[in-house]
Structure formats: C-alpha cells, structure tokens
Amino acid sequence: MITEQGKILEALKIAIDMESEGKECYQQASQGSGNEVGRKLLQSLALEEEVHRRKFIEIYSAIQKRRGWPATDFQPDKGKRLRALFARTCQAIGVNVKALPAELDVITAAIDKEKKSFDLYNHQSQKATYDAERDFYEALAAEEREHELVLLDYYEYLADPADFFTKTEHHSLDGG
C-alpha cells in the first residue's frame, strides 16, 4: 500500500518531469523561432519552468526526509513580467512578423502542455494534505494558466499581427 508521503512524492516526480520537459521544449522552440518576440518569450518561459522545477526538487527533498510539506517562498508575479516582455517586444517589432506553420504548431503544443500542467496542479491543490501544499499548487496552477494565456496571445500575434494589434489596442471605428 502506498503511503500518503509516497503519493505526494510520486506527484512531485511527475511535476519535476513535466517542468523539465517544458523547459527543454521552450529552449528548443526559442532557438527555432523565426522572430525576436518568440525567442524572448520562449526563453523567458524556459526560465520560469526551471524555477518551478527547482522548487519541486526542493520540496521533494524535504518530504523525502520526512519533514512534511515545507513552507515555500514561491511568489509568482501573476504573469506581469511575461506580459510586459511580450507587449514591449510586440510593439518594437510591430506587424512585420512572419511565422512558419511549424512555429504555430510548436505554440499549439506548448499551449497544450500548459493546460496539462494547470490541470495537474489544480487537481493536486484539491487533494492537498497540507495548507502550504495547497497554496503552492494553487499559485503554480495560476502561473501555468498565465503561461497558457500569453502563448495564446503569441499565437494570435503570429497568425495575424494587424488583427492582434487592433484587438489589443481596442481601436474604435466610430468615425469621430
């Protein structure tokens, strides 16, 4: 029979693997991106996945030593840094961005990975044993949701830059 500690450790192993895979995917995608927006955004996402991975390893180690769920200093910024980077870079490049179909496919796959991460962390928060565990998973789920949303914006930007700017700048056609 698997102990509660064993279940927690198994979930942490899965999370560590997901974050490692996410980091690697973002690094590869940033190198293959045909534009500065993609390179910067995807590199930033890779760095955030590495922060998550390290935090999970730290928690895993503490639980493995039978200390229970440790207090964490994980304070995500709710996507503010990523959104600011994305907005600045989009503004600098404007509508003159080109995307290969393969790049759009990579973004779609990344969006799916972020959804899976969100689902896992949301599920883990609901069955958490410790308050600190629940708080950590909730914060991480919210950050993964932000990653998904910024990737959706990036996809829209690449698919139709002019339309993206029209939507985000809320231009009015009132004739006035």
N, CA and C of each residue as an Amber inpcrd file, in Angstrom:
protein
   528
   0.8350000  -1.1830000   0.0000000   0.0000000   0.0000000   0.0000000
   0.8850000   1.2550000   0.0000000   0.5050000   2.2060000  -0.8120000
   1.2690000   3.4490000  -0.9260000   0.8710000   4.3840000   0.2080000
   1.8600000   4.9250000   0.8820000   1.6090000   5.8690000   1.9730000
   1.2420000   7.2400000   1.4010000   0.7420000   8.0870000   2.2650000
   0.4330000   9.4640000   1.8490000   1.7000000  10.1600000   1.3690000
   2.7960000   9.9360000   2.0740000   4.0760000  10.5140000   1.6620000
   4.4730000   9.9890000   0.2860000   4.2640000   8.7100000   0.0360000
   4.5860000   8.1180000  -1.2580000   3.7720000   8.7330000  -2.3760000
   2.5030000   9.0040000  -2.1120000   1.6410000   9.6410000  -3.1170000
   2.1190000  11.0550000  -3.4280000   2.4830000  11.7760000  -2.3980000
   2.9690000  13.1480000  -2.5840000   4.2720000  13.1330000  -3.3860000
   5.1850000  12.2200000  -3.0210000   6.4630000  12.1310000  -3.7350000
   6.2550000  11.7490000  -5.1980000   5.3270000  10.8470000  -5.4650000
   5.0500000  10.4450000  -6.8480000   4.5160000  11.6320000  -7.6530000
   3.6130000  12.3970000  -7.0720000   3.0820000  13.5890000  -7.7550000
   4.2020000  14.5920000  -8.0120000   5.1090000  14.7340000  -7.0500000
   6.2310000  15.6530000  -7.2270000   7.1630000  15.1940000  -8.3400000
   7.4010000  13.8890000  -8.4440000   8.2260000  13.3610000  -9.5370000
   7.6050000  13.6960000 -10.8920000   6.3100000  13.5150000 -10.9910000
   5.6080000  13.8300000 -12.2450000   5.7660000  15.3130000 -12.5670000
   5.5990000  16.1540000 -11.5500000   5.7270000  17.6010000 -11.7580000
   7.1420000  17.9830000 -12.1660000   8.1380000  17.3710000 -11.5410000
   9.5390000  17.6560000 -11.8990000   9.7770000  17.2870000 -13.3590000
   9.2860000  16.1230000 -13.7640000   9.4440000  15.7000000 -15.1590000
   8.7280000  16.6470000 -16.1210000   7.5160000  17.0660000 -15.7550000
   6.7640000  17.9850000 -16.6250000   7.4970000  19.3110000 -16.7780000
   8.0070000  19.8210000 -15.6860000   8.7060000  21.1110000 -15.7330000
  10.0140000  20.9890000 -16.5160000  10.7130000  19.8740000 -16.3520000
  11.9460000  19.6550000 -17.1190000  11.6470000  19.5790000 -18.6090000
  10.6090000  18.8390000 -18.9470000  10.2100000  18.7140000 -20.3430000
   9.7780000  20.0640000 -20.9060000   9.0360000  20.8210000 -20.1190000
   8.5990000  22.1480000 -20.5600000   9.7760000  23.0640000 -20.8220000
  10.7420000  23.0580000 -19.9090000  11.9340000  23.8920000 -20.0780000
  12.6530000  23.5270000 -21.3700000  12.8520000  22.2380000 -21.5750000
  13.5570000  21.7840000 -22.7720000  12.8000000  22.1730000 -24.0460000
  11.4980000  21.9990000 -24.0260000  10.6900000  22.3640000 -25.1990000
  10.7910000  23.8600000 -25.4990000  10.7120000  24.6780000 -24.4570000
  10.7960000  26.1220000 -24.6640000  12.1780000  26.5370000 -25.1500000
  13.2190000  25.9060000 -24.6390000  14.5630000  26.2340000 -25.1090000
  14.7170000  25.8950000 -26.5900000  14.2710000  24.7110000 -26.9680000
  14.3630000  24.3170000 -28.3710000  13.5060000  25.2290000 -29.2500000
  12.3140000  25.5310000 -28.7830000  11.4210000  26.3840000 -29.5680000
  12.0010000  27.7870000 -29.7250000  12.6510000  28.3030000 -28.6790000
  13.2290000  29.6490000 -28.7810000  14.3500000  29.6720000 -29.8150000
  15.1240000  28.6080000 -29.8800000  16.2060000  28.5340000 -30.8640000
  15.6630000  28.4160000 -32.2830000  14.4930000  27.8060000 -32.4190000
  13.9020000  27.6260000 -33.7430000  12.9510000  28.7370000 -34.1520000
  12.7500000  29.6930000 -33.2560000  11.8170000  30.7760000 -33.5640000
  12.4050000  31.7000000 -34.6210000  11.5570000  32.1150000 -35.5270000
  11.9990000  32.9830000 -36.6010000  11.8570000  34.4570000 -36.2910000
  11.5630000  34.7980000 -35.0330000  11.3860000  36.2060000 -34.7030000
  11.8200000  36.4820000 -33.2640000  12.1110000  37.7350000 -33.0180000
  12.6010000  38.1530000 -31.7060000  11.5540000  37.9710000 -30.6130000
  10.2910000  38.2020000 -30.9260000   9.2200000  38.0320000 -29.9380000
   9.2440000  36.6040000 -29.4190000   9.2810000  35.6630000 -30.3480000
   9.2850000  34.2600000 -29.9670000  10.5120000  33.8780000 -29.1670000
  11.6660000  34.3120000 -29.6230000  12.8930000  33.9590000 -28.9080000
  12.8520000  34.4600000 -27.4630000  12.4870000  35.7180000 -27.2790000
  12.4620000  36.2890000 -25.9220000  11.3780000  35.6440000 -25.0550000
  10.1940000  35.5140000 -25.6060000   9.0920000  34.9430000 -24.8370000
   9.3930000  33.4970000 -24.4470000   9.8370000  32.7030000 -25.3960000
  10.0780000  31.2880000 -25.1410000  11.2700000  31.0840000 -24.2030000
  12.2900000  31.9310000 -24.3030000  13.4110000  31.8560000 -23.3530000
  12.9300000  32.1790000 -21.9350000  12.0640000  33.1800000 -21.8190000
  11.5220000  33.5430000 -20.5020000  10.6750000  32.4150000 -19.9240000
   9.8870000  31.7770000 -20.7710000   9.0860000  30.6450000 -20.2990000
   9.9930000  29.4910000 -19.8550000  11.0830000  29.2500000 -20.5710000
  12.0270000  28.2020000 -20.1710000  12.6030000  28.5090000 -18.7860000
  12.9400000  29.7700000 -18.5420000  13.4750000  30.1570000 -17.2350000
  12.4450000  29.9480000 -16.1270000  11.1930000  30.2700000 -16.4050000
  10.1480000  30.0790000 -15.3950000   9.9300000  28.5960000 -15.1060000
   9.9970000  27.7690000 -16.1330000   9.8450000  26.3260000 -15.9200000
  10.9980000  25.8030000 -15.0640000  12.1940000  26.3520000 -15.2510000
  13.3390000  25.9470000 -14.4380000  13.1360000  26.3510000 -12.9790000
  12.5960000  27.5290000 -12.7390000  12.2910000  27.9500000 -11.3660000
  11.3070000  26.9600000 -10.7360000  10.2810000  26.5810000 -11.4680000
   9.2970000  25.6190000 -10.9610000   9.9830000  24.2780000 -10.6510000
  10.7960000  23.8030000 -11.5820000  11.4760000  22.5180000 -11.4010000
  12.3320000  22.5280000 -10.1410000  13.0910000  23.5840000  -9.9550000
  13.9540000  23.6740000  -8.7710000  13.1310000  23.6970000  -7.4830000
  12.0260000  24.3890000  -7.5150000  11.1670000  24.4530000  -6.3290000
  10.6110000  23.0640000  -6.0120000  10.1890000  22.3370000  -7.0470000
   9.6890000  20.9820000  -6.8310000  10.7800000  20.0710000  -6.2660000
  11.9970000  20.1940000  -6.7540000  13.1000000  19.3790000  -6.2430000
  13.3520000  19.6920000  -4.7710000  13.3160000  20.9590000  -4.4230000
  13.4980000  21.3850000  -3.0340000  12.4120000  20.7690000  -2.1350000
  11.1770000  20.8220000  -2.5900000  10.0590000  20.2620000  -1.8200000
  10.1940000  18.7450000  -1.7260000  10.5400000  18.1180000  -2.8390000
  10.7160000  16.6600000  -2.8670000  11.7510000  16.2290000  -1.8300000
  12.8690000  16.9270000  -1.8000000  13.9480000  16.6030000  -0.8680000
  13.4690000  16.7250000   0.5840000  12.7520000  17.7800000   0.8860000
  12.2470000  17.9900000   2.2510000  11.2670000  16.8830000   2.6470000
  10.3820000  16.5180000   1.7500000   9.3910000  15.4860000   2.0620000
  10.0570000  14.1150000   2.1590000  11.0230000  13.8760000   1.3190000
  11.7470000  12.6090000   1.3410000  12.4430000  12.4090000   2.6990000
  12.8460000  13.5130000   3.3040000  13.4820000  13.4530000   4.6220000
  12.4360000  13.4530000   5.7380000  11.1790000  13.2590000   5.3420000
  10.0430000  13.1500000   6.2640000   9.8220000  14.4160000   7.0910000
   9.9910000  15.5390000   6.4740000   9.7660000  16.8010000   7.1610000
   8.3710000  17.3640000   6.8950000   7.5820000  16.6970000   6.0910000
   6.2890000  17.2600000   5.7220000   6.4820000  18.2860000   4.6240000
   5.4100000  18.9180000   4.2350000   5.4820000  19.9070000   3.1620000
   6.1240000  21.1740000   3.7060000   7.2240000  21.6170000   3.1000000
   7.9060000  22.8030000   3.6260000   7.1990000  24.0980000   3.2190000
   7.4260000  25.1180000   3.9960000   6.9690000  26.4460000   3.5910000
   7.8060000  26.8490000   2.3870000   7.1790000  27.4680000   1.4170000
   7.9180000  27.8890000   0.2330000   7.8470000  29.4010000   0.1020000
   8.8440000  29.9330000  -0.5430000   8.8640000  31.3720000  -0.7990000
   8.4460000  31.6600000  -2.2390000   7.6510000  30.7720000  -2.7960000
   7.2270000  30.8990000  -4.1870000   6.1700000  31.9900000  -4.2990000
   6.5270000  33.0800000  -4.9470000   5.6350000  34.2180000  -5.1110000
   5.5620000  34.5970000  -6.5910000   4.7280000  33.9040000  -7.3660000
   4.6400000  34.2510000  -8.7840000   4.0750000  35.6540000  -8.9580000
   4.4400000  36.2700000 -10.0610000   4.0020000  37.6510000 -10.3070000
   2.7210000  37.7270000 -11.1320000   2.0350000  36.6080000 -11.2500000
   0.7650000  36.5270000 -11.9820000   0.9180000  36.9110000 -13.4530000
   2.0680000  36.5890000 -14.0240000   2.2950000  36.8070000 -15.4430000
   2.6760000  38.2170000 -15.8360000   2.8330000  39.1140000 -14.8720000
   3.1200000  40.5240000 -15.1910000   4.4180000  40.6800000 -15.9930000
   5.4690000  39.9970000 -15.5640000   6.7610000  40.1250000 -16.2470000
   6.6780000  39.5890000 -17.6750000   6.0650000  38.4270000 -17.8380000
   5.9300000  37.8500000 -19.1760000   5.0890000  38.7340000 -20.0810000
   3.9860000  39.2220000 -19.5620000   3.1010000  40.0780000 -20.3700000
   3.7980000  41.3720000 -20.7640000   4.5580000  41.9550000 -19.8340000
   5.2810000  43.1920000 -20.1370000   6.3400000  42.9420000 -21.2150000
   7.0740000  41.8580000 -21.0800000   8.0760000  41.4920000 -22.0850000
   7.4240000  41.2840000 -23.4470000   6.3380000  40.5390000 -23.4500000
   5.6250000  40.2560000 -24.6900000   5.1230000  41.5580000 -25.3300000
   4.5100000  42.4220000 -24.5460000   3.9650000  43.6830000 -25.0830000
   5.0760000  44.5770000 -25.6350000   6.1660000  44.7220000 -24.8840000
   7.2830000  45.5660000 -25.3400000   7.8620000  45.0500000 -26.6550000
   8.0570000  43.7470000 -26.7220000   8.6720000  43.1710000 -27.9150000
   7.7360000  43.2530000 -29.1040000   6.4480000  42.9990000 -28.8800000
   5.4770000  43.1180000 -29.9790000   5.4270000  44.5480000 -30.5100000
   5.4170000  45.5050000 -29.5980000   5.3810000  46.9070000 -30.0080000
   6.6180000  47.2650000 -30.8270000   7.7670000  46.7590000 -30.3990000
   9.0120000  47.0750000 -31.1020000   9.0350000  46.4750000 -32.5050000
   8.4960000  45.2900000 -32.6590000   8.5160000  44.6160000 -33.9610000
   7.3330000  45.0190000 -34.8210000   6.2070000  45.2650000 -34.1950000
   5.0120000  45.6730000 -34.9310000   4.4100000  44.5410000 -35.7460000
   3.8350000  44.8860000 -36.8820000   3.1150000  43.9060000 -37.6950000
   4.0140000  43.1730000 -38.6820000   5.2680000  43.5200000 -38.7310000
   6.1840000  42.8890000 -39.6860000   6.8280000  41.6300000 -39.1110000
   5.9880000  40.6990000 -38.7450000   6.4740000  39.4370000 -38.2030000
   5.9670000  38.3020000 -39.0900000   6.8160000  37.3380000 -39.2860000
   6.4520000  36.1860000 -40.1160000   6.5690000  34.9340000 -39.2510000
   5.6450000  34.0230000 -39.4540000   5.6890000  32.7530000 -38.7200000
   5.5400000  31.6050000 -39.6850000   6.3880000  30.6350000 -39.5150000
   6.2660000  29.4090000 -40.2840000   5.1760000  28.5470000 -39.6500000
   4.4840000  27.7510000 -40.4530000   3.4560000  26.8760000 -39.8780000
   4.0050000  25.9940000 -38.7500000   5.2530000  25.5830000 -38.8610000
   5.8540000  24.7480000 -37.8170000   5.9160000  25.4890000 -36.4840000
   6.1550000  26.7990000 -36.5460000   6.2190000  27.5750000 -35.3020000
   4.8430000  27.6560000 -34.6500000   3.8110000  27.8080000 -35.4570000
   2.4540000  27.8130000 -34.9080000   2.1210000  26.4640000 -34.2760000
   2.6090000  25.3840000 -34.8840000   2.3950000  24.0460000 -34.3220000
   3.0910000  23.9050000 -32.9690000   4.2960000  24.4520000 -32.8650000
   5.0440000  24.4010000 -31.6080000   4.2880000  25.1600000 -30.5210000
   3.7420000  26.2980000 -30.8710000   2.9950000  27.0950000 -29.8910000
   1.7400000  26.3440000 -29.4490000   1.0530000  25.7150000 -30.3920000
  -0.1320000  24.9380000 -30.0550000   0.2300000  23.8070000 -29.0840000
   1.3440000  23.1320000 -29.3300000   1.7910000  22.0670000 -28.4340000
   2.1400000  22.6340000 -27.0540000   2.7590000  23.8100000 -27.0170000
   3.1170000  24.4380000 -25.7450000   1.8560000  24.8230000 -24.9630000
   0.8520000  25.3100000 -25.6600000  -0.4190000  25.6460000 -25.0060000
  -1.0080000  24.3900000 -24.3730000  -0.9730000  23.2820000 -25.0920000
  -1.4880000  22.0160000 -24.5540000  -0.7090000  21.5820000 -23.3130000
   0.6060000  21.7540000 -23.3320000   1.4270000  21.3910000 -22.1720000
   1.0600000  22.2540000 -20.9630000   0.8450000  23.5270000 -21.2040000
   0.4700000  24.4200000 -20.0990000  -0.8970000  24.0350000 -19.5300000
  -1.8210000  23.6500000 -20.3950000  -3.1390000  23.1890000 -19.9200000
  -2.9930000  21.9540000 -19.0500000  -2.1550000  21.0120000 -19.4750000
  -1.9360000  19.7850000 -18.6940000  -1.3030000  20.1100000 -17.3450000
  -0.3520000  21.0300000 -17.3480000   0.2700000  21.4290000 -16.0860000
  -0.7640000  22.0760000 -15.1690000  -1.5620000  22.9700000 -15.7270000
  -2.6100000  23.6060000 -14.9310000  -3.5380000  22.5560000 -14.3350000
  -3.9850000  21.6160000 -15.1590000  -4.9060000  20.5740000 -14.6840000
  -4.2770000  19.7490000 -13.5640000  -3.0110000  19.3610000 -13.7400000
  -2.3370000  18.5790000 -12.7120000  -2.2380000  19.3570000 -11.4070000
  -1.7780000  20.5940000 -11.4760000  -1.5650000  21.3760000 -10.2610000
  -2.8960000  21.7540000  -9.6060000  -3.8850000  22.0030000 -10.3930000
  -5.2150000  22.2820000  -9.8550000  -5.7440000  21.0430000  -9.1230000
  -5.5890000  19.8880000  -9.7400000  -6.0160000  18.6310000  -9.1230000
  -5.2540000  18.3850000  -7.8150000  -3.9470000  18.5960000  -7.8490000
  -3.1330000  18.3790000  -6.6500000  -3.5320000  19.3440000  -5.5370000
  -3.8980000  20.5520000  -5.8870000  -4.3000000  21.5120000  -4.8470000
  -5.5860000  21.0580000  -4.1580000  -6.4670000  20.4380000  -4.9170000
  -7.7460000  19.9970000  -4.3580000  -7.5980000  18.7980000  -3.4200000
  -6.5610000  18.0070000  -3.6230000  -6.3780000  16.8480000  -2.7530000
  -5.1850000  17.0030000  -1.8100000  -4.7430000  18.2300000  -1.6250000
  -3.5830000  18.5140000  -0.7870000  -3.8300000  18.1240000   0.6660000
  -2.7770000  17.6440000   1.2910000  -2.8140000  17.2730000   2.7050000
  -2.4810000  18.4710000   3.5860000  -1.5560000  19.2780000   3.1310000
  -1.0620000  20.4200000   3.9090000  -1.5540000  21.7320000   3.3030000
  -1.7690000  22.7230000   4.1560000  -2.1660000  24.0460000   3.6640000
  -1.0970000  24.6320000   2.7390000   0.1780000  24.4900000   3.1340000
   1.2680000  25.0300000   2.3050000   1.3010000  24.3280000   0.9490000
   0.9800000  23.0490000   0.9330000   0.9330000  22.2950000  -0.3180000
  -0.1700000  22.8350000  -1.2230000  -1.3510000  23.0260000  -0.6440000
  -2.4770000  23.5540000  -1.4160000  -2.1480000  24.9530000  -1.9520000
  -1.6020000  25.7980000  -1.1110000  -1.2700000  27.1650000  -1.5400000
  -0.2440000  27.1620000  -2.6660000   0.7540000  26.2980000  -2.5530000
   1.7800000  26.2130000  -3.5840000   1.1800000  25.7590000  -4.9070000
   0.4050000  24.6950000  -4.8790000  -0.1920000  24.1860000  -6.1130000
  -1.1640000  25.1960000  -6.7270000  -1.9080000  25.8970000  -5.9010000
  -2.8220000  26.9140000  -6.4360000  -2.0470000  28.0360000  -7.1220000
  -0.9740000  28.4840000  -6.4950000  -0.1540000  29.5500000  -7.0880000
   0.4780000  29.0750000  -8.3920000   0.9530000  27.8490000  -8.3880000
   1.5790000  27.3130000  -9.5870000   0.5600000  27.1020000 -10.7060000
  -0.6280000  26.6280000 -10.3560000  -1.6830000  26.4550000 -11.3580000
  -2.0280000  27.8010000 -11.9930000  -2.1190000  28.8390000 -11.1780000
  -2.4270000  30.1740000 -11.7020000  -1.3140000  30.6560000 -12.6360000
  -0.0740000  30.3720000 -12.2850000   1.0270000  30.7850000 -13.1530000
   1.0080000  30.0200000 -14.4770000   0.7070000  28.7310000 -14.4220000
   0.6150000  27.9450000 -15.6560000  -0.5260000  28.4540000 -16.5370000
  -1.6070000  28.8790000 -15.9290000  -2.7190000  29.4600000 -16.6960000
  -2.2550000  30.7360000 -17.3940000  -1.4660000  31.5470000 -16.7090000
  -0.9250000  32.7610000 -17.3260000  -0.0070000  32.4200000 -18.4980000
   0.7870000  31.3810000 -18.3440000   1.6390000  30.9370000 -19.4550000
   0.7770000  30.5730000 -20.6600000  -0.2880000  29.8400000 -20.3980000
  -1.1960000  29.4550000 -21.4810000  -1.7770000  30.6920000 -22.1740000
  -2.2070000  31.6550000 -21.4010000  -2.8310000  32.8530000 -21.9750000
  -1.8480000  33.6800000 -22.7950000  -0.6150000  33.8200000 -22.3180000
   0.3610000  34.5920000 -23.0880000   0.7410000  33.8320000 -24.3640000
   0.7620000  32.5190000 -24.3020000   1.0200000  31.7370000 -25.5180000
  -0.1350000  31.8670000 -26.5130000  -1.3510000  31.9320000 -26.0150000
  -2.4980000  32.1570000 -26.9070000  -2.3750000  33.5220000 -27.5910000
  -1.9690000  34.5300000 -26.8240000  -1.7520000  35.8520000 -27.4130000
  -0.6410000  35.8060000 -28.4650000   0.4240000  35.0960000 -28.1570000
   1.5320000  34.9790000 -29.1010000   1.0720000  34.2890000 -30.3830000
   0.2770000  33.2580000 -30.2460000  -0.2550000  32.5610000 -31.4160000
  -1.0760000  33.5280000 -32.2650000  -1.9620000  34.2740000 -31.6180000
  -2.7910000  35.2440000 -32.3500000  -1.9300000  36.3090000 -33.0110000
  -0.9010000  36.7530000 -32.3170000   0.0090000  37.7510000 -32.8740000
   0.6780000  37.2260000 -34.1370000   1.1790000  35.9910000 -34.0850000
   1.8460000  35.4310000 -35.2550000   0.8750000  35.1530000 -36.3940000
  -0.3080000  34.6760000 -36.0500000  -1.2840000  34.3100000 -37.0730000
  -1.7800000  35.5340000 -37.8460000  -1.9650000  36.6560000 -37.1470000
  -2.4730000  37.8650000 -37.7990000  -2.0700000  39.0880000 -36.9690000
  -0.8500000  39.5820000 -37.1690000  -0.3490000  40.6920000 -36.3380000
  -1.2370000  41.9400000 -36.3700000  -1.7260000  42.3080000 -37.5300000
  -2.5470000  43.5250000 -37.6190000  -3.8220000  43.3660000 -36.8010000
  -4.4710000  42.2340000 -36.9330000  -5.6910000  41.9800000 -36.1620000
  -5.3930000  41.9330000 -34.6670000  -4.2630000  41.3510000 -34.2960000
  -3.8700000  41.2820000 -32.8920000  -3.7600000  42.6890000 -32.3020000
  -3.0730000  43.5910000 -33.0210000  -2.9240000  44.9550000 -32.5150000
  -4.2670000  45.6730000 -32.4650000  -5.1170000  45.4260000 -33.4370000
  -6.4430000  46.0470000 -33.4250000  -7.2130000  45.6060000 -32.1810000
  -7.1670000  44.3330000 -31.8720000  -7.8840000  43.8070000 -30.7020000
  -7.2890000  44.3140000 -29.3950000  -5.9700000  44.3120000 -29.2990000
  -5.3370000  44.6740000 -28.0260000  -5.3370000  46.1810000 -27.7820000
  -5.3900000  46.9490000 -28.8320000  -5.3880000  48.4040000 -28.6510000
  -6.8060000  48.9570000 -28.6420000  -7.8050000  48.1080000 -28.8920000
  -9.2180000  48.4810000 -28.8480000  -9.5310000  49.7310000 -29.6850000
  -9.0570000  49.6960000 -30.9090000  -9.3450000  50.8160000 -31.7870000
 -10.8340000  50.9260000 -32.0450000 -11.2590000  52.1360000 -32.1680000
 -12.6690000  52.4050000 -32.4010000 -12.8680000  52.8580000 -33.8420000
 -13.9380000  52.4310000 -34.4240000 -14.2730000  52.8510000 -35.7900000
 -15.5330000  53.7060000 -35.7870000 -15.5780000  54.6550000 -34.8540000
 -16.7950000  55.4620000 -34.7170000 -16.8580000  56.6390000 -35.6840000
 -15.8000000  56.8490000 -36.4440000 -15.8030000  57.9080000 -37.4560000
 -15.6300000  59.2890000 -36.8850000 -15.4450000  59.4200000 -35.5900000
 -15.3640000  60.7150000 -34.9560000 -14.0330000  61.2010000 -34.8620000
